[in-house]
Amino acid sequence: MCWTACHTWKREGSTALRGPLLPRKSEENSEKERISEAQNVEKTEVKEKYLQQAKKREDILALLRKQREERIAKELISHPHKPKIKADEVRQKVFEADHQDQAAVKALK
């Protein structure tokens, strides 16, 4: 027991005179720090995930570019050896096919 400024006796260990127990500022700060640290860890994990996705995307695009370049190179090599069809021949083939279709329709009627 001790003698206080208001001249009453009180027990030093008594919580009844101190009021309800509130967390200390250091405990509040440490809780805030833990929450902040957990949020930072989560942010870095999400950021790492998105960076991996971006890298994967870039790898896929690079592969597609490479495949396209290879395909174009093959086409350029084979282009001189392809048979050349004149525009008139193409029109004539289409015209003949058209006549055959019309004849088949007339036969069905």
Phi, psi and omega in degrees: 000152180217160180268120185264176183295333180268013174063040173236156179272138175216156177277143181288328183268001185285131178265347182295327181277340182273342182094189182293151181284123177247148178295144179288159181298324180294324177291320178297317180295319181293324177295316178298320179296319179295317179296315180298317180295319178296320178294320179295320178297316180296318179298317180294324178294317179295318179297317179297320179299313180293325177295321177295319178297319179295319179296317179298317179299315179298320178297317180296316179296322178295319178296317179297320177298316180298315180297320179296315179299319178295317179297316179296319179298318178297319179296321180293326178291318184277346184303314181295338184266355179285144177292142182264128179250128179281155182298324180295322179295320180296315179298319181297319179295318180295318180297317179295317179296324178295316179296321180295319179295317180295322178294321180294323180291318179297323180294326180287333182285000000 
